[in-house]
Amino acid sequence: CSAAMAQDAAEEDRVDPGVSSEQLVTIDGPGSDDSNHEEDEGDDGQWFDAEAEEETIQDAEGVFEIRDFTTASNFERIGRKIELLIKQWNADGLLSETGTRKEVFQQEKLMYLVAYHHEAAEDVDTSSSAPFSKLVDKIDFPARAHKLHRWFGTPRFFMVSVVNSQDVDYPRPLDFDSASTILSAATIGIAAAKICLPVFVPIEAKRRHRYVGAYQREGREGDEGTRIMFETDSTGHTDTSLEHMSGLFELFADRFQLDADERRRATVAVRFTYLADQFVSEVQGTEDPVEMLQLSCIWPPFPQGSFVDNDVYSELDPREAPYWKLRQIPRQDVPTPLTRILWRLYRFRQEAAAVRSAASHMAPAAPKSVTETLRYAMQESLESVLIPSDEEVAGYVEKCFIDPPSEDDTVSVSALDGVKGAPTWSLLTRLASTAGDLKCFKAVVLLWTHVVATIRHRWTVNDTFARHVVGADAPEETVLRRIGEKLASRGGPPAVSLNFCLAQQKLEILCCGAAVARGFAHPPDDLSQKLSSGGSVVPPKVSVWTPLTEDLIAEERHTLKSLDTSEERMEYFSSPILHDMVAFRLSNPDSTMDDFLTWFGAQNVEDAHWGELWQRAVNDSSLPSPGRRVLVPEVAGEMALHYLENLDGVSLLMTLLSAKLGYVVSTLASHPLSGSSVVQASRRAAEDAIRKVFPSDSVPARPTFSELRGSIEVPPLGEQAEMPDLSQCLDAIGVWEANVRIAVSLASKFPEEEDGSLCRSMVCDDEVPIYDSGQKRRIEKVLGSEGPAGADKPFDREYIFRVSHGGYNQRMYADIRSGVTRLAVSRATPPI
């Protein structure tokens, strides 16, 4: 066995058959410097004869030669640069941080990549001067670890490789001698930096994963130090003698020349791995987010000879293994259909910036020259491929007006307070979902104009659509009655919510006009409020005010600021309030100001101006004019439709994005499997990203009495909206959705898991230990023919052999997969 392995190693040490001699990188060892050769060459490029040169020097009286041996060779320069780089990392505290650190430097014509890997491990001494035994991971088979960590048990190590300048992540193939030269230089540099960590150099990192490595710690008082050489190899073909524990142990004993006592003291740790990767996705048309389930059956270190495992018989029954560990491996790109719609809409941002008005954008242009006519014809020809047909547009419009679902199980999320989207099942949210499937923004504008045209037509013929606007599963008349009660009441919730986008507010204005036109704008007959005197409040006959949208609030602020004096501003602002006070007094003669303020739902009632207005209402019982805010359905509806028809591109895109964003976040937050810590952590990250883009203080407010007496802040009018950067926000939502999809997929694979603890643990942890016999049976059922009960052989078999030999701990890792055996040997000796 050892002869076969040695023959394979010798063949690999010559020349990689897949690499030409020109492609192999060769590095000169210490003492060989090309610059010295250049000085010793003559003009013809031939070497001087040493004896003839000496005679020439002796003939010249007073002439002598000094050879400079202080010039640093490439070998020394490489070691020095590695030393300085590691010293800098150590001074910056980077060697104590987990993760990967990389840096490239150039020596002569070659690029060198120095990488530092630090992976979290159990019971590992992180001090750089710790003995190697303290640097080794106590877990024999770590999950999600670098291959060198798994092979040699070292969670912290350096790697030095020769790379291409175009792709520094791809190591160039080296011959064994050149790799050993770089390893020696790196070992000297690391020792000079006073860091005691292993270093590896890849030989064929991509094809056969061959590495050489070294670790050296100088001796101290009472400790002679340690020198460990690391090497990897693989058979490259099927070798039946190395496919079981018995044959591998013989190879281990032969390599380290173990005697009979050392053979008895040797220990073995074993892991069998089973995979299941054939699943049906729960979301139609997408791949399952879980690429595979990996079951590890582990035997902790036991004395060699405790189990029989040879080419004829094996006592290593995976179902009787002391430890089972289950791990889910997600796909590299987990399907996230909800976030994908958001990204599709967001990619229209450049096209949207060029659209000044939806109506004018769809109007045919009038070319002024022959060139413009040809250009317009070519553009129309190209866009005809991307724009849906009239039949398709009609189908999209019909989808926007489908009835809302009977149950809405979504939840409210505080992070959406500043998003200003639309109700979950509203017309705008459905429109946003449909727009995400279109191929260009002009198609989105086309769909928008058709939807608005449908709204105008139904408004004209009095065919209302309030339940589609608010997303309510109720008859149309019931929805209009609710809106009418809000219009005629003062202290309840407003008929138009300022927490939604302006387009949604305009659609709700249309619903308010329909409620007034149909005679539903009156308060409920029975009010629960009681007067101070003990009687019930009689609903007053008040005018229906036009609900204030955010653009009307901005216009009101500009109007108030244009007035000359604070008295004029107070009178303009207070006239509707005084109208309501008089109406309330006429219906409730025994009422007090506190009764009115409760009915009115007033804010900031400490201001003395409320008392002044109430005194005027008591002294003068004639009903004053309500002011400019009376709702006229035809006027309010026409203004709302005009806004919707002439919406600019950025505002339209932000309307759709906000509506869909609110739907996605509410849907993910309401998922029953969102309780695992990983899902909750990704949810918090997504909510934080949303708050950065959409602050919650963006909801406009009417001025207070104190503002009317002083300076009034006014927002800008008529400016086109700007598209914010949503990339980080969408990335965070995508991670959140991916974790939810993984949790759903795992739950579908283990439907008998009532409490869902196994699924939540698999989402959170790298590996989940399995102790319960019921869970083991369910896992075997999911794995089926690929599991311990059905597979002839595991997908992967790993063995770790250890023994104390020559006063040092020796180790050999073996991995058997698809008939190929890979070895990783750690040989410890006294330092040189």
C-alpha positions in Angstrom: 0.0 0.0 0.0 2.7 2.4 1.0 4.6 1.5 -2.2 1.6 2.5 -4.3 1.2 5.8 -2.5 4.9 6.5 -2.8 4.8 5.8 -6.5 1.8 8.2 -6.9 3.6 10.9 -4.9 6.8 10.5 -7.0 4.8 10.9 -10.2 3.1 14.0 -9.0 6.4 15.5 -7.8 7.8 15.3 -11.4 5.5 17.4 -13.7 1.8 17.8 -13.7 0.8 16.1 -17.0 -1.8 18.8 -17.5 0.7 21.6 -17.2 3.5 22.3 -19.7 7.1 22.9 -18.6 6.7 26.6 -19.4 3.6 26.9 -17.1 5.3 25.5 -14.1 6.7 28.1 -11.7 10.2 27.5 -10.5 11.7 29.4 -7.5 15.4 29.6 -6.9 16.5 28.5 -3.4 18.8 30.4 -1.0 22.1 31.5 -2.4 21.0 31.7 -6.0 20.5 35.2 -7.2 20.1 36.1 -10.8 21.7 39.5 -10.3 25.0 37.9 -9.3 25.0 35.8 -12.5 24.5 38.9 -14.6 27.6 40.4 -13.1 29.7 37.3 -13.9 28.6 37.1 -17.5 30.6 38.5 -20.4 29.4 40.4 -23.4 28.8 37.2 -25.3 26.7 35.7 -22.5 29.3 33.0 -21.7 30.7 32.3 -18.3 34.3 33.5 -17.6 36.9 31.0 -16.9 37.7 31.3 -13.2 41.5 30.5 -13.5 42.0 32.9 -16.4 40.2 35.6 -14.5 42.4 35.0 -11.4 45.6 35.2 -13.5 44.4 38.5 -15.1 43.8 40.0 -11.7 47.2 38.9 -10.4 49.0 40.4 -13.4 47.4 43.8 -12.7 49.5 45.3 -9.9 47.5 46.9 -7.2 44.2 45.5 -8.6 42.1 43.4 -6.3 38.4 42.2 -6.4 35.8 42.3 -3.6 32.8 40.0 -4.0 29.6 41.4 -2.3 27.8 38.6 -0.5 25.4 41.0 1.3 23.0 41.3 -1.6 19.7 39.7 -0.6 18.5 36.9 -2.8 14.9 36.4 -3.9 14.5 33.8 -1.2 15.5 36.2 1.5 13.4 39.0 0.0 10.3 36.8 0.0 10.8 35.8 3.6 11.4 39.4 4.6 8.2 40.7 2.9 6.2 38.0 4.6 7.7 38.9 8.0 6.8 42.6 7.6 3.3 41.8 6.4 2.6 39.5 9.4 4.1 42.0 11.8 1.8 44.7 10.5 -1.3 42.4 10.8 -0.3 41.5 14.3 0.2 45.1 15.3 -3.2 46.0 13.9 -4.8 43.2 15.9 -6.0 41.3 12.8 -4.5 38.0 13.8 -6.9 37.7 16.7 -10.0 38.3 14.5 -11.9 35.4 12.9 -12.2 35.4 9.1 -9.8 35.6 6.2 -7.2 38.2 5.6 -5.4 38.5 2.2 -2.7 40.6 0.7 -0.6 40.4 -2.5 3.0 41.5 -3.0 5.3 41.2 -6.0 8.9 39.9 -6.1 10.7 40.0 -9.4 8.1 39.0 -12.0 5.9 36.9 -9.7 2.9 37.8 -7.6 2.6 36.2 -4.1 -0.6 36.0 -2.2 -0.3 35.7 1.6 -3.6 34.6 3.3 -4.4 34.3 7.0 -7.3 32.0 8.0 -8.8 32.1 11.5 -11.9 30.0 12.0 -13.8 29.8 15.3 -13.0 26.5 17.1 -13.6 24.9 20.5 -11.1 25.1 23.3 -8.3 26.6 21.1 -5.6 28.8 22.6 -5.6 31.9 20.4 -2.2 33.2 21.6 0.4 33.2 18.9 3.0 31.5 21.1 0.9 28.6 22.2 2.2 25.0 21.6 0.8 23.3 18.6 -1.3 21.0 20.9 -3.1 24.0 22.1 -3.7 25.3 18.5 -5.5 22.1 17.4 -9.3 22.0 17.3 -10.7 19.7 19.9 -13.5 18.7 17.5 -12.2 16.1 15.1 -14.7 16.8 12.3 -15.7 20.5 12.3 -18.6 21.7 10.2 -18.2 24.3 7.5 -14.4 24.5 8.0 -11.6 25.1 5.5 -10.2 21.9 4.1 -6.9 22.4 5.8 -8.7 22.8 9.1 -10.4 19.5 8.5 -7.3 17.7 7.3 -4.9 18.9 10.0 -7.1 20.2 12.8 -5.6 23.7 12.6 -8.2 26.5 12.7 -5.5 29.2 12.4 -2.9 29.1 9.6 -1.1 31.1 6.9 -1.1 30.2 3.2 1.4 31.5 0.7 0.8 30.9 -3.0 2.0 32.2 -6.4 -0.9 33.7 -8.3 -1.8 35.4 -11.5 -2.0 39.2 -11.6 -5.4 38.9 -13.3 -6.9 36.5 -10.8 -5.3 36.4 -7.4 -7.7 33.8 -6.1 -6.3 31.2 -8.5 -3.0 29.7 -7.4 -0.5 28.9 -10.1 0.8 25.3 -10.2 4.2 24.7 -8.6 6.7 21.9 -8.7 7.5 20.3 -5.4 11.0 21.9 -5.1 9.7 25.4 -5.8 6.9 24.9 -3.3 9.4 23.8 -0.7 11.5 26.8 -1.3 8.6 29.2 -0.8 7.6 27.2 2.3 11.1 27.6 3.7 11.1 31.3 3.1 7.7 31.7 4.7 8.7 29.6 7.7 11.7 31.9 8.3 9.6 35.0 7.9 6.9 33.8 10.3 9.5 32.8 12.8 11.2 36.3 12.5 7.8 37.8 13.2 7.7 35.8 16.4 4.4 34.1 15.4 4.0 30.4 15.9 1.4 29.3 13.4 1.4 26.7 10.6 2.0 27.8 7.0 1.0 26.0 3.8 1.9 26.3 0.2 -0.4 24.9 -2.5 1.2 22.7 -5.2 -2.0 21.7 -7.2 -4.7 23.5 -5.2 -7.4 23.2 -7.8 -6.9 19.7 -9.4 -5.6 17.4 -6.7 -5.6 19.7 -3.7 -2.0 19.0 -2.8 -0.3 21.1 -0.2 2.9 21.2 1.8 3.2 22.9 5.1 5.3 23.4 8.2 5.1 24.6 11.8 8.1 25.3 14.0 8.3 26.5 17.6 11.7 27.1 19.1 12.5 25.3 22.4 12.4 27.0 25.8 13.6 26.0 29.2 12.2 22.5 29.8 10.8 22.4 26.3 12.8 21.4 23.3 10.3 22.8 20.9 8.4 21.2 18.0 8.8 21.0 14.2 5.8 19.6 12.2 5.8 18.9 8.5 2.4 18.7 6.8 1.8 16.9 3.5 -1.2 15.8 1.5 -1.6 13.2 -1.2 -4.2 11.2 -3.0 -4.3 7.9 -4.9 -5.9 9.4 -7.9 -7.5 6.0 -8.6 -9.4 3.3 -6.9 -7.3 1.3 -4.4 -9.4 -1.3 -2.6 -6.7 -1.8 0.0 -7.2 1.8 1.2 -11.0 1.8 1.4 -11.3 0.6 4.9 -9.9 1.2 8.4 -7.7 -1.9 8.5 -5.8 -1.0 5.3 -5.4 2.7 6.2 -4.0 1.8 9.6 -1.4 -0.4 8.1 -0.4 2.5 5.9 -0.3 4.8 8.9 1.8 2.3 10.9 4.2 1.8 8.0 4.7 5.5 7.4 5.6 6.2 11.1 7.4 2.8 11.7 5.2 2.0 14.7 6.3 -0.9 17.0 3.9 -3.3 18.6 3.3 -1.1 21.7 2.6 2.0 19.6 0.2 0.0 17.5 -1.8 -0.9 20.6 -1.8 2.7 21.8 -3.0 4.2 18.5 -6.5 5.7 18.3 -9.0 6.2 15.5 -11.9 8.6 15.0 -14.4 7.9 12.3 -17.1 9.9 10.5 -19.5 8.5 7.9 -21.4 11.1 5.8 -24.7 10.5 4.0 -26.4 13.0 1.6 -29.9 13.6 0.3 -30.3 16.1 -2.5 -33.5 15.1 -4.4 -36.3 17.4 -3.1 -39.4 19.0 -4.6 -39.7 22.7 -4.0 -42.7 24.0 -2.0 -42.8 27.1 -4.3 -43.9 26.1 -7.8 -41.4 27.0 -10.5 -38.5 27.5 -8.2 -35.7 25.2 -6.9 -35.8 23.9 -3.4 -33.8 26.4 -1.2 -32.1 23.4 0.6 -29.6 21.9 -1.8 -28.9 18.9 0.4 -29.2 17.4 3.9 -26.0 16.0 5.3 -26.0 13.4 8.1 -22.8 12.7 9.9 -22.5 9.5 11.9 -19.5 9.9 14.2 -17.4 7.7 16.4 -15.1 9.6 18.8 -11.5 8.4 19.2 -11.3 4.8 20.2 -8.4 2.3 20.6 -7.3 0.7 17.3 -8.7 -2.8 17.1 -12.0 -2.0 19.0 -13.9 -2.4 15.7 -13.4 -4.7 12.7 -13.5 -2.8 9.4 -11.9 -4.5 6.4 -12.7 -5.4 2.9 -14.8 -8.3 4.0 -16.7 -7.2 7.1 -17.3 -4.1 9.1 -18.6 -3.6 12.6 -19.0 0.2 12.0 -22.8 0.3 11.8 -23.8 4.0 11.2 -27.2 3.5 13.0 -25.2 2.5 16.2 -22.8 5.4 15.9 -22.5 7.3 19.3 -23.2 10.7 17.6 -25.5 11.8 14.9 -25.3 15.3 13.5 -27.6 16.7 10.9 -26.8 19.7 8.7 -28.7 21.5 6.0 -26.7 23.0 3.1 -28.6 25.8 1.4 -28.3 26.6 -2.3 -25.8 29.3 -3.2 -28.7 31.4 -4.6 -31.8 30.6 -2.6 -35.0 31.4 -4.6 -36.5 34.6 -3.2 -39.5 35.4 -5.5 -40.8 38.3 -3.4 -37.5 40.1 -3.3 -37.0 39.4 -6.9 -40.0 41.5 -7.8 -38.6 44.4 -5.8 -35.3 44.1 -7.6 -37.0 44.0 -11.0 -38.9 47.2 -10.2 -35.7 48.9 -8.7 -33.8 48.2 -12.0 -36.2 50.5 -13.8 -34.9 53.5 -11.9 -32.9 54.9 -14.8 -35.7 54.7 -17.2 -38.1 56.2 -14.7 -35.9 59.3 -14.3 -36.6 60.2 -17.9 -40.4 60.1 -17.6 -41.9 63.5 -16.7 -45.5 62.5 -17.0 -47.2 59.1 -17.5 -49.8 60.6 -19.9 -47.4 62.5 -22.1 -44.9 59.6 -22.1 -47.4 57.3 -23.8 -48.5 60.0 -26.3 -46.9 59.5 -29.8 -44.1 61.9 -30.4 -44.3 64.3 -33.4 -40.9 64.0 -35.2 -39.6 67.2 -36.6 -37.1 65.8 -39.2 -36.5 62.7 -41.3 -33.7 61.6 -38.9 -36.0 61.9 -35.9 -38.7 60.0 -37.8 -36.3 57.1 -38.5 -35.1 57.1 -35.0 -38.6 57.0 -33.6 -39.6 54.2 -35.9 -36.5 52.1 -34.8 -37.3 52.8 -31.2 -40.9 51.7 -31.6 -39.7 48.6 -33.3 -37.4 47.6 -30.5 -39.9 48.4 -27.8 -42.6 46.4 -29.5 -40.8 43.3 -28.4 -40.8 44.4 -24.7 -44.3 45.9 -24.5 -47.2 43.6 -23.9 -50.1 43.4 -26.4 -53.5 44.9 -25.9 -54.9 41.5 -24.8 -52.1 41.0 -22.3 -52.6 44.5 -20.9 -56.3 43.8 -20.5 -55.5 40.6 -18.6 -53.0 42.5 -16.3 -55.7 45.2 -15.6 -58.2 42.5 -14.7 -55.7 41.0 -12.2 -55.4 44.3 -10.4 -59.1 44.4 -9.7 -59.6 40.9 -8.4 -61.4 40.6 -5.1 -59.3 40.8 -1.9 -58.9 37.5 0.1 -61.3 36.7 2.9 -58.6 36.5 5.5 -55.6 38.8 5.9 -53.0 37.1 8.1 -50.3 39.7 7.6 -49.1 41.7 10.6 -48.1 45.3 11.0 -44.4 46.1 11.3 -43.1 49.3 12.9 -40.3 49.6 10.4 -42.9 50.3 7.7 -44.1 53.5 9.4 -41.9 55.6 7.1 -42.3 53.5 3.9 -45.7 54.9 3.0 -46.8 52.1 0.8 -50.4 50.8 0.4 -52.7 48.3 2.2 -51.6 44.7 1.9 -54.3 43.5 -0.6 -55.0 46.9 -2.2 -55.2 47.8 -5.9 -51.7 49.4 -5.8 -50.1 46.4 -4.2 -51.5 44.1 -6.9 -50.5 46.5 -9.6 -46.9 46.5 -8.2 -46.8 42.7 -8.3 -48.0 42.7 -11.8 -45.5 45.4 -12.9 -42.6 43.4 -11.5 -43.2 40.8 -14.3 -42.9 43.4 -17.1 -39.7 43.8 -19.2 -39.3 47.6 -19.4 -40.5 50.7 -17.6 -42.5 51.9 -20.6 -44.6 48.7 -20.2 -45.1 49.7 -16.6 -46.3 53.2 -17.6 -48.6 51.6 -20.2 -50.2 49.4 -17.5 -50.5 52.3 -15.2 -52.3 54.5 -17.7 -54.7 51.6 -18.5 -55.5 51.1 -14.8 -56.1 54.8 -14.3 -58.3 54.9 -17.4 -60.3 52.1 -16.0 -60.6 54.0 -12.7 -61.8 57.1 -14.5 -64.4 55.2 -16.5 -65.8 53.5 -13.4 -65.8 56.8 -11.5 -67.7 58.4 -14.4 -70.4 55.7 -14.5 -70.6 55.6 -10.7 -69.2 52.0 -10.7 -67.2 52.4 -7.5 -64.1 50.3 -6.5 -63.6 51.3 -2.8 -63.0 47.7 -1.7 -60.2 47.3 -4.2 -58.6 50.5 -3.1 -58.5 49.7 0.6 -58.1 45.9 0.1 -61.2 45.0 2.2 -63.1 41.7 1.8 -66.6 43.3 2.2 -69.4 44.5 0.0 -68.9 47.8 -1.8 -71.7 49.5 0.1 -70.3 48.4 3.5 -66.9 49.9 2.6 -68.5 53.1 1.5 -70.5 53.4 4.7 -67.4 53.0 6.8 -65.7 55.7 4.8 -68.8 58.0 5.1 -68.8 57.6 8.9 -65.2 58.6 9.0 -65.9 61.7 6.9 -68.7 62.9 9.1 -66.9 62.1 12.4 -64.1 64.2 13.8 -62.5 62.3 16.6 -62.1 58.9 14.9 -59.5 57.7 12.4 -59.2 59.8 9.2 -60.9 58.8 6.0 -57.5 59.1 4.2 -54.4 57.8 5.9 -51.3 59.9 5.6 -49.2 56.7 6.4 -49.7 55.6 2.8 -48.2 57.0 -0.4 -49.8 60.0 -2.1 -51.2 57.9 -5.0 -53.0 55.7 -2.4 -54.3 58.9 -0.7 -55.7 60.1 -4.0 -57.5 56.8 -4.6 -59.0 57.1 -1.2 -60.2 60.6 -2.0 -62.1 59.1 -4.9 -63.7 56.7 -2.5 -64.6 59.6 -0.2 -66.3 61.4 -3.1 -68.2 58.2 -3.9 -69.4 57.9 -0.3 -70.6 61.6 -0.3 -72.3 61.1 -3.7 -74.2 58.1 -2.5 -75.3 59.8 0.7 -73.3 57.7 3.2 -71.4 60.7 4.7 -73.2 60.8 8.1 -72.0 59.8 11.6 -73.3 56.7 13.3 -76.6 57.2 15.0 -75.4 56.0 18.4 -72.3 57.7 19.8 -70.8 56.2 22.9 -69.5 59.6 24.1 -71.3 61.2 27.1 -71.6 64.9 27.9 -70.3 66.3 31.2 -73.9 66.9 32.2 -74.6 63.2 31.9 -76.5 63.0 28.6 -75.5 61.5 25.3 -73.8 63.5 22.6 -76.1 64.2 19.7 -74.2 64.1 16.4 -74.0 67.6 15.0 -74.9 68.4 11.4 -71.5 69.4 10.1 -70.1 69.9 6.6 -68.0 67.1 5.1 -64.4 68.3 4.9 -62.1 67.3 2.1 -59.6 64.9 3.7 -56.2 66.4 3.8 -53.6 64.6 1.7 -49.9 65.4 2.0 -49.9 67.7 -1.0 -52.9 69.6 0.3 -51.1 70.0 3.7 -48.1 71.4 1.8 -50.4 73.8 -0.1 -52.1 74.9 3.1 -48.7 75.7 4.7 -47.7 77.8 1.7 -51.1 79.6 1.8 -50.7 80.4 5.5 -47.1 81.6 5.0 -48.3 84.0 2.3 -50.6 85.8 4.7 -49.2 88.9 6.2 -50.1 88.7 9.9 -50.6 86.0 12.5 -54.2 87.2 13.0 -55.0 86.4 9.4 -53.3 83.0 9.6 -55.2 82.2 12.8 -58.6 83.2 11.2 -57.9 81.3 8.0 -56.9 78.2 9.9 -59.7 78.4 12.5 -62.8 79.0 10.4 -63.6 75.2 9.9 -63.0 74.6 13.6 -65.3 77.5 14.6 -67.9 76.1 12.2 -67.8 72.7 14.0 -68.0 74.3 17.4 -71.2 76.2 16.6 -72.7 73.1 15.0 -71.8 71.0 18.1 -73.3 73.7 20.4 -76.5 73.8 18.4 -76.9 70.0 18.7 -75.8 69.9 22.3 -76.7 73.2 24.1 -75.5 71.9 27.5 -72.0 70.9 26.2 -68.7 72.3 27.4 -65.5 72.9 25.6 -64.1 69.7 27.0 -67.0 67.8 25.5 -66.3 69.4 22.1 -62.6 68.7 22.3 -63.3 65.0 23.1 -65.7 64.7 20.1 -63.4 66.7 17.9 -60.3 64.7 18.8 -58.2 67.8 19.2 -54.5 67.8 19.8 -52.4 70.3 21.8 -55.5 71.6 23.7 -53.4 73.6 26.2 -53.3 76.4 23.7 -55.4 79.4 24.8 -56.8 79.9 21.3 -59.2 76.9 21.8 -60.8 78.8 24.6 -61.1 81.9 22.5 -62.8 80.0 19.7 -65.2 78.3 22.1 -66.2 81.7 23.6 -67.0 83.0 20.1 -69.1 79.9 19.5 -71.0 80.5 22.8 -71.6 84.2 22.1 -72.6 83.9 18.5 -74.9 80.9 17.6 -75.1 81.7 13.9 -73.4 79.0 11.8 -70.3 80.5 10.1 -69.0 79.5 6.7 -67.0 76.2 6.9 -64.2 77.7 4.7 -62.5 76.2 1.7 -62.4 72.6 2.9 -65.9 71.4 2.0 -65.7 68.2 0.0 -67.2 68.5 -3.5 -67.1 65.0 -5.0 -66.8 66.1 -8.7 -64.0 68.6 -7.9 -62.1 66.3 -5.5 -62.4 63.3 -7.9 -61.1 65.3 -10.9 -58.1 66.6 -9.0 -57.2 63.1 -7.8 -57.5 61.6 -11.3 -55.5 64.5 -12.8 -52.7 63.7 -10.3 -52.8 59.9 -11.1 -52.8 60.5 -14.9 -49.8 62.9 -14.8 -47.6 61.1 -12.2 -43.9 61.4 -13.1 -41.7 58.3 -13.6 -39.8 58.4 -10.3 -43.0 58.9 -8.2 -44.7 56.1 -10.0 -41.8 53.7 -9.5 -41.5 54.7 -5.8 -45.3 54.2 -5.4 -45.0 50.7 -6.8 -41.9 49.9 -4.8 -43.3 51.1 -1.5 -46.5 49.2 -2.0 -44.7 46.0 -2.8 -42.1 46.5 -0.1 -44.8 46.9 2.5 -46.5 43.7 1.3 -43.2 41.7 1.3 -42.2 42.8 4.8 -45.6 42.2 6.3 -45.8 38.7 4.7 -42.4 37.7 5.9 -43.1 39.0 9.4 -46.3 37.1 9.7 -44.8 33.7 8.7 -45.3 31.1 11.5 -41.7 29.8 11.1 -40.0 33.1 11.7 -39.2 32.3 15.3 -35.7 30.9 14.9 -32.8 33.2 15.9 -31.3 33.3 12.5 -34.6 34.4 10.9 -35.1 37.0 13.7 -31.6 38.3 13.3 -32.1 38.7 9.5 -35.4 40.4 10.1 -33.8 42.9 12.5 -31.1 43.6 9.9 -33.8 44.2 7.2 -35.8 46.5 9.4 -32.8 48.5 10.3 -32.0 48.9 6.6 -35.5 50.0 5.9 -35.5 52.6 8.6 -32.3 54.1 7.2 -34.0 54.7 3.8 -37.5 55.5 5.1 -37.4 57.4 8.4 -40.6 57.3 10.4 -40.8 61.1 10.8 -41.6 61.6 7.1 -45.4 61.8 7.6 -46.5 65.4 7.1 -48.5 67.3 9.7 -50.7 70.4 9.8 -49.3 73.5 11.6 -50.1 74.1 15.2 -51.4 77.4 16.7 -47.9 78.2 18.0 -46.5 77.9 14.5 -49.2 80.2 13.1 -48.0 82.9 15.5 -44.4 82.4 14.5 -42.5 81.0 11.5 -44.2 78.3 9.4 -42.0 75.7 7.7 -43.1 74.9 4.2 -42.0 71.9 2.1 -41.0 72.4 -1.6 -43.7 72.2 -4.2 -43.5 70.9 -7.8 -40.1 69.2 -7.4 -39.6 65.8 -9.0 -39.0 63.1 -6.5 -35.5 61.5 -6.2 -35.0 57.8 -6.2 -33.2 56.7 -3.0 -30.5 53.9 -2.9 -32.4 50.8 -2.0 -29.7 48.2 -2.8 -28.7 47.5 0.8 -32.3 47.5 1.9 -33.2 44.9 -0.8 -30.2 42.8 0.0 -31.2 42.6 3.6 -34.8 41.7 2.7 -33.5 39.0 0.4 -31.5 37.4 3.2 -34.5 37.5 5.4 -36.7 35.8 2.8 -34.0 33.2 2.1 -34.0 32.2 5.7 -37.7 32.0 5.8 -37.7 29.9 2.6 -35.2 27.5 4.2 -37.3 27.2 7.3 -40.4 26.4 5.2 -38.4 23.8 3.2 -37.1 22.1 6.3 -40.6 22.0 7.8 -42.0 20.3 4.7 -39.3 17.6 4.9 -40.1 16.9 8.6 -43.9 17.2 8.8 -44.1 14.9 11.8 -42.0 17.3 13.8 -44.8 18.9 15.8 -42.9 21.6 17.8 -40.6 22.4 14.9 -37.6 22.4 17.2 -35.5 20.4 14.7 -36.2 22.7 11.8 -35.5 25.9 13.8 -32.2 24.4 15.1 -31.1 23.5 11.6 -31.7 27.0 10.4 -29.7 28.5 13.3 -26.8 26.1 13.8 -24.1 24.6 11.5 -24.8 21.1 12.8 -27.6 19.8 15.0 -26.9 16.9 17.3 -29.6 14.2 17.1 -30.3 12.1 20.3 -33.9 11.3 20.1 -34.7 7.9 18.5 -37.9 9.3 16.9 -35.9 12.0 15.2 -33.4 9.4 13.9 -36.2 7.4 12.4 -37.6 10.6 10.7 -34.2 11.5 9.4 -33.7 8.0 7.9 -37.1 8.3 6.3 -36.1 11.6 4.6 -32.8 10.3 3.5 -34.4 7.1 2.1 -32.0 5.0 0.0 -29.2 7.5 0.5 -29.3 7.1 4.3 -27.8 4.7 6.7 -30.5 2.1 6.3 -30.6 2.1 2.5 -27.1 3.0 1.1 -24.5 0.3 0.6 -21.7 2.8 1.3 -21.7 6.3 2.8 -21.1 9.2 0.5 -17.9 10.0 2.4 -15.8 8.1 5.0 -13.2 9.9 7.1 -10.7 8.5 9.5 -8.2 10.2 11.8 -5.4 8.1 13.2 -3.3 9.3 16.1 -0.3 8.0 18.1 2.5 9.3 20.3 5.6 8.3 18.5 9.1 9.5 19.3 7.8 11.7 22.0 5.5 13.6 19.6 1.9 13.3 18.6 1.6 12.0 15.0 -1.6 12.2 13.0 -2.9 11.0 9.6 -6.3 12.0 8.2 -7.9 9.8 5.4 -10.9 10.7 3.3 -12.5 8.1 1.1 -14.9 9.4 -1.5 -16.0 8.0 -4.9 -13.2 5.4 -4.7 -10.4 8.0 -4.2 -8.4 8.1 -1.0 -7.0 11.4 0.2 -4.3 11.5 2.9 -3.1 14.4 5.1 -0.2 13.6 7.3 1.2 15.6 10.2 4.7 14.4 11.1 6.2 16.0 14.3 9.9 16.0 15.1 12.4 18.0 17.2 13.2 21.4 15.6 16.3 21.7 13.4 
